[in-house]
Amino acid sequence: MGERNRSESDHGKRRWEEESEDEVEEDIDSDEDDDEQPAASGQPYLSLLKSLTESAPHKSKRRKVDHEAQSKAETEPASEPKAEDNEDENEVNDIDEVDEQEESPADAAPEDLLDDDDEEDDSDPFELHFAKAKQEVYEPKLKSIKEERWRADRAALKTTRVVFNTPDEGGLVSQPLPKPITGIADLKLKNKLKESMEKKHAKFNAVEQTIAPYLFNYHDLLFCNRTTANAQSIRRLTCLHALNHVFKTRDKIIKNNNKLARSENSEELEFQDQGFTRPKVLVILPTRQSCVKMVEMICAITEPEQQENRKRFDDSYVDKTNRFSDDKPEDFRDLFAGNDDDNFRLGIKFTRKTIKYFSQFYNSDIIFGSPLGLRLAIGSEEDKKMDFDFLSSIELVIVDQADALLMQNWEHVEYVFEHLNIQPRDSHGCDFSRIRPWYFDDHAKHFRQTVIFSPFNTPELTNLVRTHCTNWAGKARLQEACPGVIQHLGVKAKQTFSRFDVKSVTDEPDARFEYFTKAILPALTKRAKDITGVLIFIPSYLDFVRVRNYFANNPAAESLTFGTISEYADVPEASRARSHFLNERHRVLLYTERAHHFRRYQIKGVKKVIMYGLPDNPLFYQEITGGYLQKSEQSLALEPGQGTVRVMFSKYDVMKLEKIVGSQRVGKMISEQGDTFDFV
């Protein structure tokens, strides 16, 4: 996980410098002999940092790369994330800054109901989980959670595997799965939302029917089957659920406010209907454009009569410029099209007829933000203005496109979750007599619902769910069986998977490096004069630094000329590296996972792919192996069927391996005595 935790200076306010096809071809065909420039610094992780820092001094400038200076920069701890060097300039250019006073609930003007006065239903999941939660029901579950006693029930829904975890109260009977939900008629919605959705989308599709029972019954959810095709359905359901929760929360408070205002003996009335602060929903997203899509869905559902500050929102978040060439894949366009800035935060407030954008956090109902934007809003321990009270009463967290967040800085996501549902430092004008009792008991985190959407599962997501998803209603992981992608490369190539032994996860970086230098690299150096077109894919940036330094400074690799493309390489550097690789000036090219994620380079001249580690995203395996080898065959640089793939993996790569080779094969490859597996 450590390799996720690095500076985001290249990602904070990123605008892609997409070069045209003509410019790319000109760079690749050129023979210009320029020195490669040092990459930006990256934060190291765990024991690998120590091994890099304590390694023997590098030889002086060799192969036109000052690796000593570069390694020093890359192995020093990274500073706090900055979008620009000038902090004062950042403050001036903070387009999400809100100049609005925090409203005290006691001084707030009377509000109209968000919806017509519909009757409360005691069978409503909102009432059962929040408004009228029964102490005799949730207290035994909270005790089990405190003792870390969970039971896991497994089921299969067509192609989806379900793991449903609930607090273990000692019973032997399996917990039943939530009842099926096929459409709007099966939901307990506010009238306004129900009428709107019945006209637009009364019946749910297959994906929505899979998600809805867990989402609307307030179970935590990790959904590992998100695709570009079902993204709109996921947004529709999550926005509907968030709106339903906000509207019910606000209307209950407004009704009780009116009762208190009309009552002659208001002191006799007791209403426990709220948390410490107003914000109830937090939506964590990777880019401003992803926020635009959520906001547009909310507007489509609610059809507001007025939208306050909408022009400012459009100016700050909407970008219709098309910056991509036609060869970019669909998932890349889905993530990076539009405004791809990953430093943002936005509060939204609802009244009966209006949606207000850029409301002050403490006056907002829903908060949108990127991990970086939220972390900067919270501040750090060294920051005298550190503030996380606005997260104290969050009851629903939505994390969409979690795979993209993994490619940013995952530490920011963890930081945000660590500051959720902490009792506030300031009262913020709340009426303590109306606070729900489980807020005072510090149980808000066990009532909060967290839903996470990703195309695949990873150890980071699993750890997030294990550590921060402790909902007394239980949590579910939904994941389809993986058929694998090795048979869908689009080209015939021998794929060899080699397992190396490792005793513990902390020893994994060293064991992987040792296997590479002793089992993989010698085969290349023995045929150095004949070897060309070798692409080495390295997921971790710190592993990349280590391998690059070895190529630059170790006599064992001096016969192999090499180039590099990392996430820190600018467009001219990357183009030059691709040109030298295609023209066989460099026999080897080192290429990182984040470089591929953020750029999706079409690298030519690849004849052999070595996977130093498997990517999290199985699409990357297809693109880098099948896609690159196929291009080489089409350009006649490679004889058909002569391309090869060599993959290194350990038992700790089981999640990644399953997505590549398939669920049926992964068990044998991890546990069998043999350590080499060939596929053609």
Disulfide bonds with the S-S distance in Angstrom:
none
